[in-house]
Amino acid sequence: PTTDGRSSSGGGTGGGCRRLGGRAAPPPAAASPPHPRGRRRARPHAPTHRRRRNEEAQAQRPPPPARHALATEEEEAGGSRTGGTAAAATATGGVGQADAARRGGGGGGGGPPPPPPPPGGGGGGGVSPPRGAPPPRGGGGGGGGGGGGAPPPPPPPASTPATGASPWAPLPPVLHPRIAVVGGGFGGLYAALKLAALPWSRLQRPTITLIDASPRFVFLPMLYEAAVGTAAGWEVAPRYAELLASEPLITYMQATATEVDADGGTVTVVPAGGAGAPVALPYDRLVVAVGGKPSLPDGIPGLDTHAYPLHSYEGAVALKGALTAAVAAGRRRRSPAAIVVVGGGYSGVEMATTVASRYGADVTVSLVTAGDGIMPAAAAASQAAGVAALTAQGVSLVPRTRVAAITAESVTLVNASAGTGGTVVTPADVVVWTAGAVPATAGVPGVSGGTPLVGGKVAVDECLRVPAAPGVYALGDAAAVTGGDAPTAAAAVQQAEVVGWNVWAGLTGRAPLAYAQVYLGEMLTLGERAASVATPFGVSLDGPAAAAVRRAAYLARMPTAGHRGRVAVSWGTAALLSA
């Protein structure tokens, strides 16, 4: 392969993903010939900085493709199978994120900066690849071409050999592709927004259908505030119809996906509430982002009827009503309401401290965990801040304990270290279940193209493609991602950036990118005016300052610019009124 990662024989981008690396150095300038009289030739006027930069960019620019810009994986399959790979270290906002790489342009100025995190904003004529991806040529005015022509492709990154050839079969060229996105959480919604923000020519302009059973997108890291009333429902769970009102390429469909036919290129959906007959929706590319669902183990009487899982907006509304009723009943009988939170992970600690902070002396809160401590996967600073917050707010930690039964008024607990003699029946007005989640892929057979699931997840390659199902991508809690499948919103957003880019790249003849997760730190709420923030640089914050940083970071991660603006006005007004 040549220094730009393309096969010396020409043709496509190769079947493998590319990891981003440094650019190849421009060829050295030829030595000046000696002067006929033996004297050194006079040195010409030195070029300006801009001229030198343009000359270097021109030297690195690959030759134009021989085919029309509407190239697809069929051309990639015919090209080099030893193309490079690129570490798509995407960053879409959050704690510890470095500034996005500067997009230098050739001739007409640099391309526009990437849209502010999360993806979905911006426009312009340039391409906004994931962080570290090759910059687009041209800029806002001259980069997009005119009159619906194909946008100029970004130069392929200098790369190292791919880890392997793409297992996908060649796919035919597609005009006006139909892209179906199953799941409207962080992975699905942000992938759809990324696709809509990328440049498409008039012939390539796609139809993006976002399929989800719920009418609302849920910003899960702030669902605790919605459950206790310290954040408005529309702030944490806006409706898709409002979010996507300014996105002409995206159509929202409230339905449930029940089956994927990868061979036939259809996904079967059932309208919400079973109001209509199942519909086989055809697609040219499919993104599977069905996410996860609460883990409700069998064998615990009363779990499905008396516990409140916190994983959806509807669950948060139900929990808010139960907490309000329990506090009111406790005030009437002049005793605090007993709240039991099950699960010692991030969600359990955040829920317990949020409830204790919001209701104060009106509640007693117990945190039941099967382990010896809390948040075993968290940073040390986050663990210390969590323990301090639980102690300060009077939350009782019940370690090494499992739940055996739940009723409307009590919960039966079994201490693992005490044997059968450790069974205790504890009063409980409200039981909140936060003990884990499982992938929701079991409800959508066919998503893996017939290959076995890996721990309930769809196996994907380093480009987040499903090897056994050409044209299908998977991400988030639904995908078994090698080297980085942490079930967090931050990971899902990073994967959405890569999937959006790779779907676009496959339809427009560009090189796909490999996914590599970037640790951006972690944030958790520990009460109304308390939080913990751990950065990837070893710096940590807690208390009111961390709460302000957390709110600002989550505001930046809201999915669209319009929603960010409305939430910013709401939060700013509330801060002024409470000052």
C-alpha positions as CSV (number, residue, x, y, z in Angstrom):
1,P,0.0,0.0,0.0
2,T,1.0,3.6,-0.5
3,T,1.5,6.1,2.2
4,D,-2.1,7.3,2.1
5,G,-3.3,3.8,2.9
6,R,-4.7,3.0,-0.6
7,S,-3.7,0.1,-2.6
8,S,-1.2,0.9,-5.3
9,S,-3.4,-0.9,-7.7
10,G,-6.1,1.7,-7.1
11,G,-9.8,1.2,-6.5
12,G,-11.8,1.5,-3.1
13,T,-10.8,1.9,0.5
14,G,-10.2,-1.7,1.5
15,G,-12.4,-3.9,3.6
16,G,-10.8,-3.3,7.0
17,C,-11.2,-0.5,9.4
18,R,-8.5,2.2,9.8
19,R,-6.9,3.5,12.9
20,L,-6.0,7.1,12.7
21,G,-2.3,7.9,12.6
22,G,0.1,10.7,11.7
23,R,0.1,12.0,8.1
24,A,2.8,11.0,5.7
25,A,5.5,13.7,5.3
26,P,5.4,15.6,1.9
27,P,8.0,14.5,-0.6
28,P,11.3,16.4,-0.3
29,A,11.9,19.3,-2.7
30,A,14.2,18.6,-5.6
31,A,17.7,20.1,-5.3
32,S,18.3,23.3,-7.4
33,P,20.6,22.7,-10.4
34,P,23.9,24.5,-10.4
35,H,24.1,27.9,-12.0
36,P,25.8,27.8,-15.5
37,R,28.5,30.2,-14.3
38,G,29.2,28.1,-11.2
39,R,27.7,30.7,-8.9
40,R,24.8,29.8,-6.7
41,R,21.4,30.6,-8.1
42,A,19.6,33.4,-6.3
43,R,17.0,32.2,-3.9
44,P,13.5,33.0,-5.0
45,H,11.1,34.8,-2.7
46,A,10.1,32.6,0.2
47,P,6.4,31.6,0.1
48,T,4.1,32.8,2.7
49,H,2.9,30.5,5.5
50,R,-0.5,30.0,3.9
51,R,1.1,29.2,0.5
52,R,3.5,26.7,2.1
53,R,0.6,25.0,3.9
54,N,-1.4,24.8,0.7
55,E,1.5,23.3,-1.2
56,E,2.0,20.7,1.5
57,A,-1.7,19.8,1.5
58,Q,-1.6,19.5,-2.3
59,A,1.4,17.2,-2.1
60,Q,-0.5,14.9,0.3
61,R,-3.7,14.9,-1.5
62,P,-4.5,11.5,-3.1
63,P,-5.4,11.2,-6.7
64,P,-9.1,11.6,-7.5
65,P,-11.2,8.4,-7.6
66,A,-11.9,6.9,-11.0
67,R,-15.5,6.3,-10.2
68,H,-18.4,8.6,-9.2
69,A,-18.4,9.7,-5.6
70,L,-21.4,7.4,-5.0
71,A,-19.1,4.5,-4.2
72,T,-20.1,1.8,-1.7
73,E,-18.8,-1.3,0.0
74,E,-18.9,-3.0,-3.4
75,E,-15.9,-0.9,-4.5
76,E,-14.3,-1.3,-1.1
77,A,-14.5,-5.1,-1.5
78,G,-12.7,-4.9,-4.8
79,G,-9.9,-2.8,-3.5
80,S,-7.1,-3.6,-1.1
81,R,-7.8,-6.0,1.7
82,T,-4.9,-4.7,3.7
83,G,-6.0,-1.1,4.2
84,G,-5.2,0.6,7.4
85,T,-7.1,0.9,10.6
86,A,-7.8,4.1,12.6
87,A,-8.4,4.6,16.2
88,A,-11.6,6.5,16.3
89,A,-11.0,8.2,19.6
90,T,-14.3,10.1,19.5
91,A,-15.1,12.7,22.0
92,T,-18.5,14.2,22.2
93,G,-18.3,16.3,25.4
94,G,-18.0,15.4,29.0
95,V,-15.4,15.6,31.7
96,G,-11.7,15.5,30.7
97,Q,-12.3,15.7,27.0
98,A,-9.5,17.4,25.1
99,D,-10.4,20.0,22.5
100,A,-11.4,18.5,19.2
101,A,-8.6,18.3,16.6
102,R,-8.3,21.4,14.5
103,R,-9.6,21.0,11.0
104,G,-7.1,22.4,8.6
105,G,-8.2,23.0,5.1
106,G,-6.6,23.3,1.7
107,G,-6.9,26.5,-0.3
108,G,-10.2,27.9,0.9
109,G,-9.5,27.8,4.6
110,G,-10.1,25.1,7.2
111,G,-13.3,23.1,7.5
112,P,-15.7,24.1,10.2
113,P,-15.1,22.8,13.7
114,P,-17.1,19.8,14.8
115,P,-20.6,20.4,16.2
116,P,-20.6,21.0,20.0
117,P,-21.2,17.8,22.0
118,P,-23.3,15.8,21.6
119,P,-23.7,15.3,17.8
120,G,-26.7,16.6,16.0
121,G,-26.0,20.3,15.7
122,G,-24.3,22.3,13.1
123,G,-24.2,21.9,9.4
124,G,-22.0,23.7,7.0
125,G,-20.2,22.2,4.0
126,G,-17.4,20.4,5.8
127,V,-17.4,16.9,7.3
128,S,-17.3,16.4,11.0
129,P,-15.6,13.0,11.6
130,P,-15.1,11.6,15.0
131,R,-12.2,13.1,17.0
132,G,-9.0,12.1,15.3
133,A,-10.6,11.4,12.0
134,P,-9.2,13.0,8.8
135,P,-10.2,16.6,8.4
136,P,-12.4,17.6,5.5
137,R,-11.1,19.5,2.5
138,G,-12.4,23.0,2.0
139,G,-14.6,24.9,4.3
140,G,-18.0,26.3,5.0
141,G,-18.2,28.2,1.7
142,G,-16.2,26.2,-0.7
143,G,-16.1,22.7,0.7
144,G,-19.6,21.5,-0.1
145,G,-19.8,21.9,-3.8
146,G,-22.8,23.5,-5.5
147,G,-26.1,22.5,-6.8
148,G,-26.4,19.1,-5.2
149,G,-23.1,17.7,-6.5
150,A,-21.2,15.1,-4.4
151,P,-19.3,16.7,-1.5
152,P,-15.5,16.5,-1.8
153,P,-14.3,13.4,0.1
154,P,-11.9,13.9,3.0
155,P,-8.4,12.6,2.4
156,P,-7.9,9.1,3.8
157,P,-5.8,8.9,6.9
158,A,-2.3,7.6,6.9
159,S,-2.7,4.2,8.5
160,T,-1.3,0.9,9.6
161,P,-2.4,-2.4,8.1
162,A,-5.9,-3.5,9.0
163,T,-6.4,-6.3,11.5
164,G,-8.2,-8.3,8.9
165,A,-10.4,-8.2,5.8
166,S,-14.0,-7.2,6.0
167,P,-16.3,-10.3,6.2
168,W,-19.1,-8.4,4.6
169,A,-20.3,-9.4,1.1
170,P,-20.2,-6.7,-1.6
171,L,-23.2,-4.4,-1.4
172,P,-24.8,-2.8,-4.4
173,P,-24.7,1.0,-4.9
174,V,-27.6,2.8,-3.3
175,L,-29.3,6.0,-4.3
176,H,-31.4,7.8,-1.6
177,P,-30.6,5.0,1.0
178,R,-33.1,4.0,3.6
179,I,-31.4,3.9,7.0
180,A,-33.3,2.4,9.9
181,V,-32.2,3.0,13.5
182,V,-33.8,0.7,16.0
183,G,-33.7,2.2,19.5
184,G,-33.9,5.9,20.4
185,G,-31.5,6.0,23.4
186,F,-28.1,7.6,23.5
187,G,-26.7,5.2,20.9
188,G,-29.6,5.3,18.4
189,L,-30.6,9.0,18.6
190,Y,-27.1,10.3,18.5
191,A,-26.2,8.0,15.6
192,A,-29.2,9.3,13.7
193,L,-28.2,12.9,14.5
194,K,-24.7,12.2,13.4
195,L,-25.9,10.8,10.1
196,A,-28.1,13.8,9.5
197,A,-25.3,16.2,10.2
198,L,-22.9,14.7,7.6
199,P,-22.8,16.0,4.1
200,W,-24.9,14.2,1.5
201,S,-25.2,15.0,-2.2
202,R,-28.6,15.3,-3.9
203,L,-28.5,11.7,-5.1
204,Q,-27.2,10.4,-1.8
205,R,-29.7,12.2,0.5
206,P,-31.0,9.4,2.8
207,T,-34.2,8.7,4.7
208,I,-33.4,8.0,8.3
209,T,-36.2,6.3,10.3
210,L,-35.7,6.3,14.1
211,I,-37.8,3.5,15.7
212,D,-38.6,3.4,19.4
213,A,-41.6,2.2,21.5
214,S,-41.5,5.3,23.8
215,P,-42.4,8.8,22.6
216,R,-39.6,10.3,24.6
217,F,-35.8,10.3,24.7
218,V,-34.6,9.7,28.2
219,F,-31.4,11.4,29.5
220,L,-30.7,8.6,31.9
221,P,-27.9,10.2,34.0
222,M,-30.5,12.8,35.2
223,L,-33.5,10.4,35.7
224,Y,-32.9,10.6,39.5
225,E,-33.7,14.3,39.5
226,A,-36.9,13.7,37.5
227,A,-38.0,10.9,40.0
228,V,-37.8,13.4,43.0
229,G,-39.0,16.5,41.2
230,T,-35.8,18.5,41.1
231,A,-35.8,18.4,37.3
232,A,-38.8,18.9,35.0
233,G,-39.9,15.9,32.9
234,W,-39.5,17.8,29.6
235,E,-35.9,18.7,30.5
236,V,-34.8,15.1,31.2
237,A,-37.2,13.3,28.8
238,P,-38.1,15.5,25.8
239,R,-40.4,14.1,23.1
240,Y,-38.9,12.9,19.9
241,A,-41.3,15.0,17.9
242,E,-39.9,18.2,19.5
243,L,-36.3,17.1,19.3
244,L,-36.4,16.2,15.6
245,A,-38.7,19.0,14.4
246,S,-35.7,20.7,12.8
247,E,-34.2,17.5,11.4
248,P,-35.7,17.0,7.9
249,L,-33.8,13.8,7.2
250,I,-35.0,12.0,10.4
251,T,-38.5,10.5,10.7
252,Y,-39.6,9.2,14.1
253,M,-41.7,6.0,14.2
254,Q,-43.3,5.0,17.6
255,A,-43.2,1.2,17.2
256,T,-41.5,-1.9,18.6
257,A,-39.1,-3.9,16.4
258,T,-39.8,-7.6,16.7
259,E,-37.6,-9.2,14.1
260,V,-34.8,-8.5,11.6
261,D,-34.5,-10.2,8.3
262,A,-30.8,-9.5,7.4
263,D,-31.1,-11.5,4.1
264,G,-34.2,-9.7,3.0
265,G,-33.2,-6.3,4.3
266,T,-36.3,-5.7,6.4
267,V,-37.1,-5.0,10.0
268,T,-40.5,-6.0,11.3
269,V,-42.1,-3.4,13.5
270,V,-45.4,-3.3,15.5
271,P,-47.0,0.1,16.1
272,A,-47.1,1.3,19.7
273,G,-49.9,-0.2,21.7
274,G,-50.5,-2.9,19.1
275,A,-52.8,-0.4,17.2
276,G,-51.9,-1.9,13.9
277,A,-50.7,-4.9,12.1
278,P,-46.9,-5.7,11.9
279,V,-45.1,-3.9,9.1
280,A,-42.0,-5.1,7.3
281,L,-39.9,-2.0,6.9
282,P,-37.2,-2.3,4.2
283,Y,-33.8,-0.8,4.8
284,D,-30.5,-0.4,3.0
285,R,-28.5,0.1,6.3
286,L,-29.7,-0.9,9.8
287,V,-28.4,0.4,13.1
288,V,-29.3,-1.7,16.1
289,A,-29.2,0.3,19.3
290,V,-32.0,-1.4,21.4
291,G,-30.1,-0.7,24.7
292,G,-30.7,-2.6,27.9
293,K,-33.6,-3.2,30.3
294,P,-33.7,-3.7,34.1
295,S,-32.5,-7.1,35.3
296,L,-35.4,-8.6,37.3
297,P,-34.3,-12.1,38.3
298,D,-36.9,-14.8,38.8
299,G,-37.5,-16.3,42.1
300,I,-38.1,-13.1,44.1
301,P,-41.8,-12.9,45.0
302,G,-43.3,-9.4,44.6
303,L,-40.4,-8.1,42.6
304,D,-42.4,-7.4,39.5
305,T,-45.4,-5.9,41.4
306,H,-44.0,-4.0,44.3
307,A,-40.6,-2.8,43.2
308,Y,-39.9,0.3,41.1
309,P,-37.2,-0.1,38.4
310,L,-35.6,3.2,37.4
311,H,-34.8,2.9,33.7
312,S,-37.5,4.8,31.9
313,Y,-39.4,8.1,32.1
314,E,-42.6,6.2,32.9
315,G,-40.8,4.4,35.7
316,A,-39.5,7.7,37.1
317,V,-43.1,9.2,37.0
318,A,-44.4,6.1,38.9
319,L,-41.6,6.3,41.4
320,K,-42.2,10.0,42.0
321,G,-45.9,9.3,42.7
322,A,-45.0,6.4,45.1
323,L,-42.4,8.6,47.0
324,T,-44.9,11.5,47.3
325,A,-47.6,9.2,48.7
326,A,-45.2,7.5,51.1
327,V,-44.0,10.8,52.5
328,A,-47.5,12.1,52.9
329,A,-48.6,8.9,54.7
330,G,-45.5,9.2,57.0
331,R,-46.4,12.7,57.9
332,R,-49.9,11.7,58.8
333,R,-48.7,8.9,61.1
334,R,-45.8,11.1,62.3
335,S,-43.0,8.7,61.3
336,P,-40.6,8.8,58.4
337,A,-41.3,6.8,55.3
338,A,-39.0,3.8,54.8
339,I,-37.3,3.8,51.5
340,V,-35.2,0.8,50.4
341,V,-32.8,1.1,47.4
342,V,-31.5,-2.2,46.0
343,G,-28.2,-2.2,44.2
344,G,-24.8,-0.7,45.2
345,G,-23.7,0.5,41.8
346,Y,-23.7,4.0,40.4
347,S,-27.5,4.1,40.1
348,G,-28.1,2.8,43.6
349,V,-25.8,5.4,45.2
350,E,-27.2,8.3,43.2
351,M,-30.8,7.3,43.9
352,A,-30.3,6.8,47.6
353,T,-28.5,10.1,48.1
354,T,-31.0,12.0,45.9
355,V,-34.0,10.7,47.8
356,A,-32.3,11.4,51.2
357,S,-31.3,14.9,50.2
358,R,-34.7,15.7,48.7
359,Y,-37.0,14.5,51.6
360,G,-34.6,14.9,54.6
361,A,-36.2,13.9,57.9
362,D,-39.4,12.7,56.2
363,V,-37.6,9.5,55.0
364,T,-35.2,6.8,56.2
365,V,-33.1,5.4,53.3
366,S,-31.4,2.0,53.2
367,L,-29.0,0.9,50.5
368,V,-28.9,-2.9,50.0
369,T,-25.9,-4.3,48.1
370,A,-24.7,-7.8,47.5
371,G,-21.0,-6.7,47.6
372,D,-18.8,-5.5,50.4
373,G,-18.9,-1.9,49.3
374,I,-20.4,0.5,46.7
375,M,-19.6,1.2,43.1
376,P,-16.7,-1.4,42.6
377,A,-16.0,-0.1,39.1
378,A,-15.8,3.5,40.1
379,A,-12.7,5.7,40.5
380,A,-11.3,5.8,44.0
381,A,-12.3,9.5,44.3
382,S,-15.9,8.7,43.4
383,Q,-16.1,5.8,45.9
384,A,-14.8,8.0,48.7
385,A,-17.2,10.8,47.8
386,G,-20.1,8.3,47.6
387,V,-19.3,6.8,51.1
388,A,-19.0,10.3,52.6
389,A,-22.3,11.4,51.1
390,L,-24.2,8.3,52.3
391,T,-22.8,8.8,55.8
392,A,-23.6,12.6,55.8
393,Q,-27.2,12.1,54.7
394,G,-27.9,9.2,57.1
395,V,-28.3,6.5,54.5
396,S,-27.9,3.0,56.0
397,L,-25.6,0.7,54.0
398,V,-26.5,-3.0,54.1
399,P,-23.7,-4.9,52.5
400,R,-23.4,-8.6,51.5
401,T,-27.2,-8.9,51.4
402,R,-29.7,-10.1,48.8
403,V,-33.4,-9.6,48.6
404,A,-35.6,-12.7,49.1
405,A,-39.1,-11.3,48.9
406,I,-41.0,-7.9,48.5
407,T,-44.5,-7.0,49.7
408,A,-46.4,-3.7,49.7
409,E,-45.1,-3.0,53.3
410,S,-41.8,-4.9,53.7
411,V,-38.8,-6.5,52.1
412,T,-37.2,-9.7,53.2
413,L,-33.3,-9.5,53.3
414,V,-30.8,-12.4,53.6
415,N,-27.3,-11.6,54.7
416,A,-24.9,-13.9,52.8
417,S,-22.3,-14.0,55.5
418,A,-24.8,-15.0,58.2
419,G,-26.4,-18.0,56.6
420,T,-30.1,-18.8,57.2
421,G,-30.0,-17.0,60.5
422,G,-29.4,-13.7,58.7
423,T,-32.9,-13.4,57.3
424,V,-34.6,-10.1,58.3
425,V,-38.0,-8.6,57.4
426,T,-37.6,-4.9,57.1
427,P,-40.4,-2.3,56.8
428,A,-40.4,-0.7,53.3
429,D,-42.9,1.8,52.0
430,V,-41.1,2.0,48.6
431,V,-38.5,-0.4,47.1
432,V,-36.4,1.0,44.3
433,W,-34.7,-1.6,42.1
434,T,-31.4,-0.5,40.5
435,A,-29.6,-3.9,40.6
436,G,-28.3,-4.2,37.1
437,A,-29.5,-4.3,33.5
438,V,-29.5,-6.9,30.6
439,P,-29.3,-6.3,26.9
440,A,-32.7,-6.0,25.1
441,T,-31.6,-7.9,22.0
442,A,-33.5,-11.0,23.0
443,G,-36.7,-9.2,21.9
444,V,-35.4,-8.6,18.4
445,P,-34.5,-12.0,16.8
446,G,-32.3,-11.9,13.7
447,V,-30.2,-8.9,14.7
448,S,-27.1,-11.0,14.7
449,G,-27.6,-12.5,11.3
450,G,-28.0,-16.0,12.7
451,T,-24.7,-16.0,14.7
452,P,-25.0,-16.7,18.4
453,L,-25.2,-13.8,20.8
454,V,-22.3,-13.1,23.1
455,G,-23.7,-12.7,26.6
456,G,-26.9,-11.6,25.1
457,K,-25.2,-9.0,22.9
458,V,-24.6,-8.9,19.1
459,A,-21.0,-9.6,18.1
460,V,-19.5,-6.8,16.0
461,D,-16.1,-6.1,14.4
462,E,-13.9,-3.2,15.2
463,C,-15.9,-1.0,12.9
464,L,-19.1,-1.9,14.9
465,R,-20.5,-3.9,11.9
466,V,-22.3,-7.2,12.4
467,P,-20.1,-9.6,10.4
468,A,-22.8,-12.1,9.5
469,A,-25.3,-9.4,8.4
470,P,-24.1,-7.1,5.7
471,G,-25.4,-3.6,6.1
472,V,-26.2,-4.0,9.8
473,Y,-24.4,-2.1,12.6
474,A,-24.8,-2.5,16.4
475,L,-23.7,-0.4,19.3
476,G,-24.4,0.5,23.0
477,D,-25.7,-2.1,25.4
478,A,-26.8,-4.3,22.5
479,A,-23.3,-4.8,21.1
480,A,-20.4,-6.9,22.3
481,V,-17.6,-4.4,21.5
482,T,-14.1,-5.7,21.8
483,G,-12.0,-3.5,24.1
484,G,-14.6,-1.2,25.2
485,D,-18.3,-2.1,25.8
486,A,-18.8,-0.3,29.1
487,P,-22.6,0.1,29.6
488,T,-22.5,3.9,30.0
489,A,-24.0,6.8,28.2
490,A,-20.6,8.2,27.4
491,A,-19.6,5.0,25.7
492,A,-22.8,4.9,23.7
493,V,-22.3,8.4,22.5
494,Q,-18.8,7.7,21.4
495,Q,-19.9,4.6,19.5
496,A,-22.8,6.5,17.9
497,E,-20.2,8.9,16.4
498,V,-18.3,6.0,14.9
499,V,-21.4,4.2,13.6
500,G,-22.8,7.4,12.1
501,W,-19.5,8.0,10.3
502,N,-19.1,4.4,9.1
503,V,-22.6,4.2,7.7
504,W,-22.0,7.4,5.8
505,A,-18.5,6.2,4.7
506,G,-19.9,2.9,3.4
507,L,-22.5,4.7,1.3
508,T,-20.1,7.4,-0.1
509,G,-16.9,5.4,-0.7
510,R,-14.9,6.6,2.3
511,A,-12.8,4.5,4.6
512,P,-14.5,3.1,7.8
513,L,-13.0,3.8,11.1
514,A,-12.3,1.5,14.0
515,Y,-13.8,2.2,17.4
516,A,-11.6,2.6,20.5
517,Q,-13.2,3.9,23.7
518,V,-11.8,7.0,25.3
519,Y,-12.2,7.4,29.1
520,L,-13.6,10.8,29.7
521,G,-14.0,10.6,33.5
522,E,-17.2,10.1,35.5
523,M,-19.8,12.2,37.2
524,L,-22.5,11.3,39.7
525,T,-25.0,13.2,41.7
526,L,-24.9,12.9,45.5
527,G,-27.9,15.1,46.4
528,E,-29.5,18.3,45.3
529,R,-26.4,20.4,45.6
530,A,-23.7,17.8,45.8
531,A,-21.9,15.7,43.2
532,S,-18.6,14.0,42.4
533,V,-16.5,14.5,39.3
534,A,-13.5,12.4,38.5
535,T,-11.4,13.5,35.4
536,P,-9.1,11.2,33.4
537,F,-6.2,13.5,34.6
538,G,-6.4,12.5,38.2
539,V,-8.2,15.7,39.3
540,S,-11.5,15.3,41.2
541,L,-14.1,17.6,42.6
542,D,-17.0,17.1,45.0
543,G,-19.7,19.2,46.7
544,P,-21.5,22.2,45.1
545,A,-18.7,22.9,42.6
546,A,-18.9,19.4,41.2
547,A,-22.7,19.7,41.0
548,A,-22.3,22.9,38.9
549,V,-19.8,21.2,36.6
550,R,-22.0,18.1,36.2
551,R,-25.0,20.2,35.2
552,A,-22.9,22.2,32.8
553,A,-21.5,19.0,31.2
554,Y,-24.9,17.4,30.9
555,L,-26.3,20.6,29.4
556,A,-23.6,20.4,26.7
557,R,-24.5,16.8,26.0
558,M,-28.2,17.4,25.4
559,P,-29.0,16.0,22.0
560,T,-30.0,19.1,20.0
561,A,-29.1,22.8,20.1
562,G,-32.8,23.8,20.4
563,H,-33.3,21.6,23.5
564,R,-30.0,22.8,25.0
565,G,-31.2,26.4,24.7
566,R,-34.6,25.7,26.3
567,V,-33.0,23.8,29.2
568,A,-30.3,26.5,29.7
569,V,-33.1,29.1,30.0
570,S,-35.0,26.9,32.5
571,W,-32.0,26.2,34.7
572,G,-30.8,29.8,34.6
573,T,-34.2,31.1,35.6
574,A,-34.4,28.6,38.4
575,A,-31.0,29.6,39.7
576,L,-31.9,33.3,39.6
577,L,-35.2,32.7,41.5
578,S,-33.4,30.7,44.2
579,A,-30.5,33.1,44.7
